[in-house]
Every structure is written in C-alpha cells, then in structure tokens.
Amino acid sequence: MSDKKEVPILDHDYDGIKEYDNPLPTWWLVTFLMTIIFGFHYWIHYEFGGGQTVLQELGQDLAKLESMQKSAPDVGDSEADLNKLVGAAAVLASGESVYQAKCAVCHGQALEGTIGPNLVDSYWIHGKGGLAGVAKVIREGVLDKGMPAWGSLLKSDEVGALTVFIASRKGTTPANPKGPQGIKVEN
C-alpha cells in the first residue's frame, strides 16, 4: 500500500502523453483572487471615486514648485546684492560646500589653482575682479578654457554664496599657489 494520493488521469492522450488532473496550489489561487479584488478596487477608486491621475498630481507638484520659486529670495549679481551676503556664516558655509563639490577639482582645495587659475591672488584673466565680476565668470563660465557655465546648473543663491566664499579667501596664502596669470587688479 502506498501513502500517495492517487491523482486521476484525464482521458486526454496526445502522442502517448497523459494529463493529470492536478489542482492549482492554494497560495497561487489566493494570490490570483487578491489581485482581482485589488484591481477592482483600484479601478473603482480612480474611475468613480475621484482618485488623482498622474497628470493631476504632476500639476499640483508643479504649482508647489512655482510657488516655492516665487517665494525664494533672488540674489542678483550686483555688487550691492552680493555685499549683503558678505560675512554671513551660513552663506560662507554654503559657498564652501558648493566650491568643494564643483570647483575644487580645477582650482584646488585652498583656491590655490591647479588646472584653473589661482583664485586668492590679485590677478585676473577674465573680468575686472570684484564680487559682480566673480559672479559673472561663475554664471557664464569660460568655455574656451574648459570652465562650464554654472549659471544653468547652480541656483542663484548658490552662485551668490560661492562668490562670497571666493571673495572671503582673497589675499590668503595657500601652500603651493599657482603663479600669477592675467592682469593685476586692485579692488
């Protein structure tokens, strides 16, 4: 006697292959039924229950973004706007983090200049110095020298913070600074 339950063979016979009448596993049937129930509730919710579509959610998110952009202070590139930021510890910390993430690769960890020019001396290749000049070079870049235009990649307040950070380091003497390049500008 065997303990195995005998499974009936159906009377299908195709090329000597016989088909057993095995029931589907219970876990599979439960998963299938739960999927059908979920699908029905999902359809009712979005079709008749007022559930938001993806386009409606996108519209709400875009409206939130626009309101946040309108309420954010816009930092201009004028000397007066940038002078308001000078000395603020939070602005300097923000500028330093942007500098280390974006600029230190070419201008060195201490602004001493490696691939790019030294940023702490009084010599300028592009612009006439000053906060507005620094901000302009950051925004527009120097494409023929390999510096990207950061204006489209950084927020306005990040450009302002970066400008103030660079200006705060002017006159420092880092180890192994790159030699003077450009015209000496006294500010």
C-alpha positions as CSV (number, residue, x, y, z in Angstrom):
1,M,0.0,0.0,0.0
2,S,1.3,3.4,-0.8
3,D,0.6,6.6,1.2
4,K,0.5,8.7,-2.0
5,K,-2.8,10.1,-3.0
6,E,-3.8,8.9,-6.4
7,V,-4.3,11.7,-8.9
8,P,-6.8,10.8,-11.6
9,I,-5.6,10.8,-15.2
10,L,-7.8,12.6,-17.6
11,D,-8.7,10.9,-20.8
12,H,-6.6,13.2,-22.9
13,D,-3.9,11.2,-24.7
14,Y,-1.7,13.1,-27.2
15,D,1.1,11.2,-28.7
16,G,1.3,9.0,-25.6
17,I,1.4,11.9,-23.2
18,K,-1.2,11.6,-20.4
19,E,-2.5,14.6,-18.5
20,Y,-3.0,14.5,-14.7
21,D,-5.8,16.4,-13.1
22,N,-3.7,18.4,-10.5
23,P,-5.4,21.2,-8.7
24,L,-3.6,24.6,-8.5
25,P,-1.8,25.4,-5.3
26,T,-3.8,27.2,-2.7
27,W,-1.3,30.0,-2.4
28,W,-1.5,30.7,-6.1
29,L,-5.3,30.8,-6.1
30,V,-5.3,33.2,-3.1
31,T,-2.8,35.5,-4.8
32,F,-4.8,35.4,-8.0
33,L,-8.0,36.3,-6.2
34,M,-6.4,39.1,-4.2
35,T,-5.1,40.6,-7.4
36,I,-8.5,40.6,-8.9
37,I,-10.0,42.2,-5.8
38,F,-7.3,44.8,-5.7
39,G,-7.7,45.6,-9.4
40,F,-11.4,46.0,-9.0
41,H,-11.0,48.5,-6.0
42,Y,-8.2,50.3,-7.9
43,W,-10.5,50.8,-10.9
44,I,-13.4,52.0,-8.8
45,H,-11.2,54.4,-6.9
46,Y,-9.7,56.1,-10.0
47,E,-12.7,55.8,-12.3
48,F,-15.5,56.8,-9.9
49,G,-14.0,57.7,-6.5
50,G,-12.1,60.8,-7.5
51,G,-8.6,59.5,-7.2
52,Q,-6.0,61.7,-8.8
53,T,-4.4,60.8,-12.0
54,V,-0.7,61.1,-12.6
55,L,-1.2,64.3,-14.6
56,Q,-3.2,65.9,-11.8
57,E,-0.5,65.0,-9.3
58,L,2.1,66.4,-11.6
59,G,0.1,69.7,-12.0
60,Q,-0.1,70.0,-8.2
61,D,3.6,69.4,-7.8
62,L,4.5,71.9,-10.5
63,A,2.2,74.5,-8.8
64,K,4.1,73.9,-5.5
65,L,7.4,74.3,-7.3
66,E,6.4,77.6,-8.8
67,S,5.2,79.0,-5.5
68,M,8.4,78.0,-3.9
69,Q,10.4,79.7,-6.6
70,K,8.4,82.8,-6.3
71,S,8.9,83.0,-2.5
72,A,12.6,82.3,-2.6
73,P,14.8,85.4,-2.5
74,D,16.5,86.1,-5.7
75,V,20.1,87.0,-5.3
76,G,21.3,89.4,-8.0
77,D,24.7,89.8,-9.4
78,S,25.1,93.4,-8.5
79,E,27.8,94.5,-6.0
80,A,25.2,95.8,-3.6
81,D,23.2,92.5,-3.6
82,L,26.4,90.4,-3.1
83,N,27.8,92.7,-0.4
84,K,24.7,92.0,1.6
85,L,25.8,88.4,1.8
86,V,29.4,89.1,2.9
87,G,30.2,87.9,6.4
88,A,27.1,85.7,6.9
89,A,28.4,82.4,8.3
90,A,25.6,80.3,6.7
91,V,26.3,81.8,3.3
92,L,30.1,81.1,3.6
93,A,29.4,77.5,4.7
94,S,27.1,77.0,1.7
95,G,29.6,78.6,-0.6
96,E,32.4,76.4,0.7
97,S,30.3,73.2,0.2
98,V,29.5,74.3,-3.4
99,Y,33.1,75.2,-4.0
100,Q,34.4,71.8,-2.7
101,A,31.7,69.9,-4.8
102,K,32.1,71.8,-8.1
103,C,35.3,73.9,-8.2
104,A,38.0,72.3,-6.1
105,V,38.8,69.8,-8.8
106,C,40.2,72.5,-11.1
107,H,41.0,75.4,-8.7
108,G,42.4,73.4,-5.7
109,Q,41.2,72.7,-2.2
110,A,42.5,76.0,-0.9
111,L,41.8,78.0,-4.1
112,E,45.5,77.9,-5.0
113,G,44.9,76.9,-8.6
114,T,45.8,73.7,-10.3
115,I,44.2,73.3,-13.8
116,G,42.4,76.5,-13.3
117,P,43.9,79.8,-12.1
118,N,44.7,80.8,-8.6
119,L,41.6,82.5,-7.0
120,V,43.3,84.1,-4.0
121,D,45.7,86.5,-5.7
122,S,45.0,89.9,-7.3
123,Y,45.5,88.8,-10.9
124,W,42.5,88.3,-13.2
125,I,42.4,86.6,-16.6
126,H,38.6,87.2,-17.1
127,G,36.8,90.2,-15.7
128,K,37.9,93.1,-13.5
129,G,37.6,91.4,-10.1
130,G,35.0,92.4,-7.5
131,L,32.0,90.4,-6.5
132,A,30.0,91.1,-9.6
133,G,32.9,90.1,-11.8
134,V,33.4,86.8,-10.0
135,A,29.6,86.0,-10.2
136,K,29.6,86.8,-13.9
137,V,32.5,84.4,-14.6
138,I,30.8,81.7,-12.5
139,R,27.5,82.1,-14.3
140,E,28.9,82.4,-17.8
141,G,31.9,80.2,-17.5
142,V,35.0,80.3,-19.7
143,L,34.2,77.7,-22.3
144,D,37.4,78.1,-24.3
145,K,39.4,77.4,-21.1
146,G,37.2,74.4,-20.1
147,M,35.2,76.1,-17.3
148,P,31.5,75.3,-17.7
149,A,28.8,78.0,-17.4
150,W,27.5,77.2,-13.9
151,G,24.6,79.6,-14.1
152,S,22.3,77.0,-15.5
153,L,23.5,74.3,-13.1
154,L,23.5,76.2,-9.9
155,K,20.7,78.1,-8.1
156,S,21.0,81.8,-7.8
157,D,21.7,81.7,-4.1
158,E,24.4,79.1,-4.6
159,V,26.1,81.3,-7.1
160,G,25.9,84.2,-4.6
161,A,27.3,82.0,-1.8
162,L,30.1,80.7,-4.0
163,T,31.0,84.3,-5.0
164,V,31.1,85.4,-1.4
165,F,33.2,82.4,-0.3
166,I,35.8,83.0,-3.1
167,A,35.9,86.7,-2.1
168,S,36.4,85.8,1.6
169,R,39.6,83.9,0.7
170,K,41.1,86.6,-1.3
171,G,44.6,87.5,0.0
172,T,45.2,84.3,1.8
173,T,48.4,82.4,1.1
174,P,47.7,78.7,0.4
175,A,50.6,76.2,0.1
176,N,52.0,75.8,-3.4
177,P,49.9,78.5,-5.1
178,K,49.8,78.7,-8.9
179,G,51.7,81.7,-10.3
180,P,50.0,84.9,-11.3
181,Q,48.0,84.8,-14.5
182,G,46.4,87.8,-16.2
183,I,46.3,91.4,-15.2
184,K,46.8,92.7,-11.7
185,V,43.6,94.3,-10.4
186,E,43.4,96.3,-7.2
187,N,39.9,96.3,-5.6
